[in-house]
Amino acid sequence: MFIVKRHELLAEAARLRKTAMGKMRTHRKRGVELANSEFDPRVGTNAQLRTMTDKQLVSYIDRVKRFNLRGNQYYLTAKKEIISSYRIDDFLRQQRRLDRLQSDIDKAFGHFEHLNTGESVSDYNARIRKGFEDRIYRNAQKVYGDTVHSRSDLKKLSRLQREALRFGKASTFAEKADVKKRLATGYLDALYNKHMGMLTKMVGDSSVLDPRLIRDLQGLSKKALVSLAKHSNIVERIRDAYEYEKKHDFSQLTLEGGSQKYGTASEPVRAIVHAYAKADADRAK
């Protein structure tokens, strides 16, 4: 068994502490003050290191080594709180995972209009992503006002410097990363069950909508149903049918033979479902 002598532990601890202090000075030049923060790995002076037990020295050396890792950097959030690169990277990893899942869902329906806005699904998704870019730019002007005067000045900041400006509180990154990680597990199934339950209930509760619409909805793939629920105006069309129903009593209206008659109120809903079904079938070809 290899045994490290105490004087070797003290020398290693002092060397690592010196390296850590240099790293802290570098961060200070970037406006990130790590001294006396939760990330400060130092313990007093070299003289105080000599008061530690060997076990404490080993633990201290391990902690400072992790701090000194090149990949371990620290940045300012929009409220100038300090956050580690590991926290930012974890959030971005979970965000990219969700983005890939959503992009795959919407892939066949990107040319459809988003909620009667005149904007395509693809353009809507791109605008949402750009919204974060706008937020980062505004926050960069607040935090790095001496450096960032225009959008082109964002290039003066590193990628993680920019990403750290997404939120004000450092804790938000971990919170949102955890939520996104849980959402990504069974993401499509969870959204499908949520939206299918809502839509079938809305159709089933109506006396003016053709209940065969439920069969049409069930005939959609999971991706088509989820994209339809998020981007189409199907909910609005169903609500229009409800408003129509309030003005007319269809509860006793039946055809010869006992079957109930359904008017044109179902057609706008059916048209949306069939459009998504066709696009979904075209994707499968």
C-alpha positions as a printed NumPy array, in Angstrom:
array([[  0.   ,   0.   ,   0.   ],
       [  1.403,   3.403,  -1.029],
       [  1.497,   5.86 ,   1.871],
       [  1.822,   9.593,   1.212],
       [  3.882,  11.376,   3.818],
       [  2.415,  14.376,   5.599],
       [  4.921,  16.861,   4.199],
       [  3.995,  15.684,   0.703],
       [  0.302,  16.263,   1.426],
       [  1.046,  19.756,   2.702],
       [  3.168,  20.569,  -0.347],
       [  0.448,  19.307,  -2.718],
       [ -2.253,  21.231,  -0.862],
       [ -0.19 ,  24.444,  -0.989],
       [  0.559,  23.985,  -4.718],
       [ -3.092,  23.405,  -5.585],
       [ -4.16 ,  26.337,  -3.431],
       [ -1.782,  28.604,  -5.359],
       [ -3.215,  27.381,  -8.671],
       [ -6.756,  27.972,  -7.369],
       [ -5.877,  31.538,  -6.378],
       [ -4.596,  32.165,  -9.895],
       [ -7.832,  30.831, -11.339],
       [ -9.815,  33.072,  -9.023],
       [ -7.826,  36.111, -10.177],
       [ -8.608,  35.217, -13.789],
       [-12.323,  35.03 , -12.976],
       [-12.124,  38.334, -11.105],
       [-10.913,  40.015, -14.312],
       [-14.096,  38.739, -15.977],
       [-16.191,  40.226, -13.19 ],
       [-16.779,  36.945, -11.349],
       [-15.68 ,  37.274,  -7.738],
       [-15.263,  33.788,  -6.277],
       [-13.536,  34.787,  -3.035],
       [-15.691,  33.91 ,  -0.035],
       [-18.411,  32.539,  -2.307],
       [-19.82 ,  29.016,  -2.063],
       [-17.373,  28.061,  -4.825],
       [-14.229,  29.299,  -3.043],
       [-12.242,  26.103,  -2.326],
       [ -9.577,  27.693,  -0.183],
       [ -9.226,  27.221,   3.55 ],
       [ -7.473,  30.167,   5.112],
       [ -3.69 ,  30.354,   4.711],
       [ -0.947,  27.799,   4.184],
       [ -0.313,  28.019,   7.915],
       [ -3.899,  26.937,   8.562],
       [ -3.422,  23.986,   6.235],
       [ -0.819,  22.673,   8.698],
       [ -3.502,  22.452,  11.385],
       [ -5.46 ,  19.893,   9.323],
       [ -5.325,  16.176,   9.883],
       [ -4.072,  13.967,   7.072],
       [ -7.637,  12.926,   6.309],
       [ -8.732,  16.553,   6.093],
       [ -5.811,  17.35 ,   3.815],
       [ -6.743,  14.53 ,   1.429],
       [-10.328,  15.807,   1.291],
       [ -9.113,  19.389,   0.755],
       [ -6.762,  18.343,  -2.053],
       [ -9.587,  16.496,  -3.801],
       [-11.891,  19.542,  -3.565],
       [ -9.286,  21.982,  -4.918],
       [ -8.383,  19.592,  -7.732],
       [-12.011,  19.603,  -8.878],
       [-12.105,  23.392,  -8.669],
       [ -8.934,  23.655, -10.765],
       [-10.219,  21.464, -13.586],
       [-10.02 ,  23.359, -16.86 ],
       [-13.617,  22.493, -17.748],
       [-14.866,  23.873, -14.452],
       [-15.54 ,  27.575, -15.006],
       [-17.861,  30.134, -13.438],
       [-20.125,  32.758, -14.957],
       [-22.582,  35.517, -14.078],
       [-26.328,  35.112, -14.458],
       [-28.648,  37.949, -15.467],
       [-28.807,  38.987, -11.795],
       [-25.042,  38.596, -11.402],
       [-25.295,  35.45 ,  -9.352],
       [-22.483,  32.951,  -9.885],
       [-23.12 ,  29.669, -11.659],
       [-20.775,  26.852, -12.637],
       [-20.27 ,  25.667, -16.199],
       [-21.432,  22.199, -15.102],
       [-24.857,  23.578, -14.139],
       [-25.213,  25.459, -17.406],
       [-24.119,  22.46 , -19.475],
       [-26.567,  20.169, -17.686],
       [-29.439,  22.568, -18.396],
       [-28.435,  22.911, -22.062],
       [-28.126,  19.139, -22.426],
       [-31.681,  18.635, -21.147],
       [-32.952,  21.538, -23.29 ],
       [-31.418,  20.076, -26.45 ],
       [-32.946,  16.711, -25.651],
       [-36.436,  18.225, -25.396],
       [-35.867,  20.333, -28.515],
       [-34.978,  17.207, -30.494],
       [-38.093,  15.435, -29.264],
       [-40.354,  18.383, -30.123],
       [-38.672,  18.899, -33.485],
       [-39.272,  15.263, -34.357],
       [-42.946,  15.602, -33.399],
       [-43.47 ,  18.693, -35.572],
       [-41.311,  17.548, -38.495],
       [-44.171,  16.612, -40.844],
       [-46.325,  19.592, -39.893],
       [-43.888,  22.508, -40.14 ],
       [-45.762,  24.019, -43.097],
       [-49.071,  24.212, -41.196],
       [-50.225,  27.491, -39.7  ],
       [-49.722,  28.004, -35.977],
       [-52.999,  28.972, -34.269],
       [-54.331,  31.222, -37.063],
       [-51.389,  33.603, -36.607],
       [-50.291,  33.535, -40.248],
       [-47.051,  32.018, -38.962],
       [-45.996,  28.488, -39.867],
       [-45.231,  25.913, -37.2  ],
       [-41.567,  25.969, -38.274],
       [-41.403,  29.765, -38.048],
       [-43.171,  29.72 , -34.676],
       [-40.646,  27.261, -33.234],
       [-37.788,  29.346, -34.634],
       [-39.269,  32.505, -33.097],
       [-39.483,  30.873, -29.677],
       [-35.802,  29.987, -29.909],
       [-34.989,  33.541, -31.034],
       [-36.919,  34.852, -28.035],
       [-34.234,  33.429, -25.78 ],
       [-31.579,  35.08 , -27.934],
       [-33.322,  38.425, -27.456],
       [-33.448,  37.872, -23.703],
       [-29.753,  37.007, -23.608],
       [-28.911,  40.178, -25.543],
       [-30.946,  42.383, -23.186],
       [-29.372,  40.77 , -20.133],
       [-25.89 ,  41.048, -21.649],
       [-26.376,  44.797, -21.96 ],
       [-27.196,  44.94 , -18.236],
       [-24.393,  42.692, -17.014],
       [-21.685,  43.516, -19.566],
       [-22.744,  47.041, -20.508],
       [-19.15 ,  48.159, -20.939],
       [-18.613,  45.468, -23.566],
       [-21.97 ,  44.741, -25.212],
       [-23.44 ,  47.708, -27.081],
       [-24.944,  45.879, -30.064],
       [-25.912,  42.338, -31.016],
       [-22.623,  41.853, -32.806],
       [-20.85 ,  42.513, -29.493],
       [-22.284,  39.271, -28.125],
       [-19.453,  37.553, -30.   ],
       [-17.092,  39.117, -27.467],
       [-18.621,  36.851, -24.814],
       [-17.929,  33.132, -24.691],
       [-20.74 ,  30.692, -25.431],
       [-21.252,  29.878, -21.755],
       [-21.023,  33.528, -20.757],
       [-23.992,  34.131, -23.039],
       [-25.925,  31.051, -21.918],
       [-25.523,  32.008, -18.258],
       [-27.612,  35.105, -19.014],
       [-30.761,  33.093, -19.773],
       [-32.   ,  33.384, -16.196],
       [-31.525,  35.649, -13.204],
       [-31.223,  33.1  , -10.412],
       [-28.508,  30.455, -10.582],
       [-30.836,  27.919,  -8.978],
       [-33.233,  28.236, -11.933],
       [-30.824,  26.331, -14.181],
       [-30.871,  23.257, -11.943],
       [-34.628,  23.488, -11.39 ],
       [-35.411,  23.709, -15.087],
       [-32.89 ,  21.002, -15.969],
       [-34.605,  18.661, -13.518],
       [-38.059,  19.455, -14.928],
       [-36.875,  18.954, -18.51 ],
       [-35.192,  15.675, -17.603],
       [-38.445,  14.363, -16.114],
       [-40.476,  15.655, -19.061],
       [-38.211,  13.946, -21.586],
       [-38.923,  10.558, -20.01 ],
       [-42.009,   9.337, -21.829],
       [-42.402,  12.807, -23.387],
       [-44.479,  11.814, -26.416],
       [-46.694,   9.368, -24.529],
       [-47.396,  11.877, -21.758],
       [-48.375,  14.636, -24.197],
       [-50.448,  12.242, -26.284],
       [-52.435,  10.982, -23.301],
       [-52.973,  14.526, -22.023],
       [-54.222,  15.95 , -25.324],
       [-56.189,  12.895, -26.398],
       [-58.009,  12.859, -23.077],
       [-58.85 ,  16.555, -23.368],
       [-60.02 ,  16.439, -26.991],
       [-62.087,  13.262, -26.731],
       [-63.813,  14.64 , -23.638],
       [-64.615,  17.914, -25.388],
       [-66.068,  16.085, -28.383],
       [-67.883,  13.536, -26.25 ],
       [-69.481,  16.207, -24.064],
       [-71.002,  17.963, -27.064],
       [-74.434,  17.079, -28.455],
       [-73.739,  18.888, -31.733],
       [-70.376,  17.344, -32.644],
       [-70.279,  14.019, -34.441],
       [-68.923,  11.421, -31.976],
       [-67.162,   9.766, -34.908],
       [-64.642,  12.576, -34.581],
       [-63.251,  10.644, -31.616],
       [-62.524,   7.75 , -33.938],
       [-60.802,  10.162, -36.327],
       [-58.642,  11.51 , -33.511],
       [-57.753,   8.02 , -32.384],
       [-56.683,   7.236, -35.93 ],
       [-53.925,   9.834, -35.783],
       [-50.381,   8.885, -34.847],
       [-49.154,  10.141, -31.49 ],
       [-46.944,  12.759, -33.147],
       [-49.761,  14.044, -35.332],
       [-52.173,  14.31 , -32.413],
       [-49.664,  16.161, -30.217],
       [-48.683,  18.601, -32.973],
       [-52.347,  19.171, -33.841],
       [-53.224,  19.932, -30.212],
       [-50.342,  22.393, -29.855],
       [-50.447,  24.216, -33.169],
       [-53.887,  23.914, -34.768],
       [-57.012,  25.842, -33.77 ],
       [-58.985,  22.646, -33.11 ],
       [-59.858,  23.672, -29.551],
       [-61.202,  26.982, -30.822],
       [-63.318,  25.187, -33.45 ],
       [-64.744,  22.861, -30.793],
       [-65.586,  25.868, -28.635],
       [-67.325,  27.453, -31.622],
       [-69.484,  24.335, -31.769],
       [-70.299,  24.742, -28.076],
       [-71.396,  28.334, -28.673],
       [-73.562,  27.151, -31.581],
       [-74.997,  24.46 , -29.343],
       [-76.018,  27.013, -26.718],
       [-78.239,  28.754, -29.253],
       [-79.893,  25.573, -30.56 ],
       [-81.279,  22.496, -28.849],
       [-79.962,  19.372, -30.581],
       [-80.632,  16.994, -27.728],
       [-83.916,  15.712, -29.186],
       [-83.01 ,  15.919, -32.875],
       [-82.982,  12.465, -34.481],
       [-83.359,  10.983, -37.922],
       [-85.723,   8.239, -38.944],
       [-84.509,   5.017, -37.414],
       [-83.358,   6.732, -34.233],
       [-79.939,   7.97 , -35.351],
       [-78.998,  11.49 , -34.357],
       [-78.358,  14.141, -37.012],
       [-75.185,  16.197, -36.876],
       [-74.944,  19.37 , -38.886],
       [-71.969,  21.253, -40.261],
       [-70.507,  22.131, -36.839],
       [-68.256,  19.066, -37.025],
       [-66.759,  19.898, -40.401],
       [-64.147,  22.495, -39.327],
       [-62.907,  20.064, -36.672],
       [-62.889,  17.146, -39.099],
       [-60.996,  19.201, -41.701],
       [-58.188,  19.891, -39.225],
       [-57.926,  16.248, -38.2  ],
       [-57.887,  15.049, -41.805],
       [-55.216,  17.59 , -42.781],
       [-52.9  ,  16.34 , -40.054],
       [-53.718,  12.73 , -40.94 ],
       [-52.755,  13.363, -44.578],
       [-49.468,  15.066, -43.675],
       [-48.688,  12.232, -41.299],
       [-49.396,   9.648, -44.029],
       [-47.195,  11.554, -46.484],
       [-44.346,  11.473, -43.969],
       [-44.692,   7.704, -43.643],
       [-44.295,   7.176, -47.399]])
